[in-house]
């Protein structure tokens, strides 16, 4: 284990998967206790919220063969688990992307945190701005993992900050006995609705790679409908989103039509990740206008989205052309999007997500929530912030039902159980989740043992295992 006074990090140089135990203590906030007989008051010692240590643990978590326009998910995907430990021994946890480009920023960022308070959330973005981003990470680079348009230094920084902000909020909440939603101003709902996230997929990865699951292949409309039926039966979801951009538009139109026939009147969404031209987008909108709740990122770039929005007759949603505050003005003033899919991993944390929600409300733009491959820590964070947003207009996306591995305890997972398509908002201190250190060590060991193939998400490379001639399609694909 490599240690500095600033942080404890588990890296490829680590010889074991040991992750030091930290006793998680719940400390009360400063309270006054009155001794009636003596007529005096005693003030309890306030919690020491100073950050004493930061731990970074990169992991590889199993991922099923879900298809998208770039290719297919790899057998394993990298995530980074962030732990912030206070002077009183209270540990807060966060989660974000674990590719090398994020680790390169997370390490120097973590070194700046000891000695600061977990309540100093405004200072996190200032600190992040001091971190230099390797130009090779952003020049002419498209964000493949999140499919959120052109990669920039600020987008990388925001994704790193998000994991640390969540960890700080978790530690703060545990220390003072308050749930994260209370630290964000209080919840406005007790349950958060989620949508089934449907994918074209294979039954398994090529050559039996990865970890098996019990889902069937879905490569045609019948397979998509069968998948939706299971989501409905097992989790109670009543709205359905299909990841498109995989097959010819006519095939995906047929799949949505089949869903509409099987689930009449229930909200449906289609997301081809910007794979279509303006003309194709308009044709699909015309075919599905009567059944779609919204059409997500049918085409790439804000100008193209604006052209489609003006003629489509169906709301357009995005998690690609509006992923930073600087991208809002053009998209909103041009009427390019009617729904923004927020994502705290994109926007720099839970508080920035609330700021985004306020701007959407001011412009009359709807709000929902985007999802990428994630574990229970992020799902808990998503649920807490969603509970505090008054204008959460649509059910949120989540990959979580696809995940067969996690780093949280069974009791924490039990609290993140979908019922009627919803999650109950946790009221336990912090996020309401605890790390399972044995599971964390196993997934970190997988990361250590990897030859580097899986440490960077690359859906095109994963597709080339099945099709050596595969090349990432140019946009528009159709």
Beta strands, then each sheet from edge to edge (+ up, - down):
strand 1: 2-3
strand 2: 8-10
strand 3: 32-35
strand 4: 40-43
strand 5: 51-62
strand 6: 67-68
strand 7: 71-72
strand 8: 76-86
strand 9: 91-97
strand 10: 191-193
strand 11: 196-199
strand 12: 240-243
strand 13: 268-271
strand 14: 292-296
strand 15: 316-318
strand 16: 339-342
strand 17: 366-369
strand 18: 422-424
sheet 1: 1+ 2- 5- 8+ 9-
sheet 2: 3+ 4-
sheet 3: 6+ 7-
sheet 4: 10+ 18-
sheet 5: 11+ 12+ 13+ 14+ 15+ 16+ 17+
end
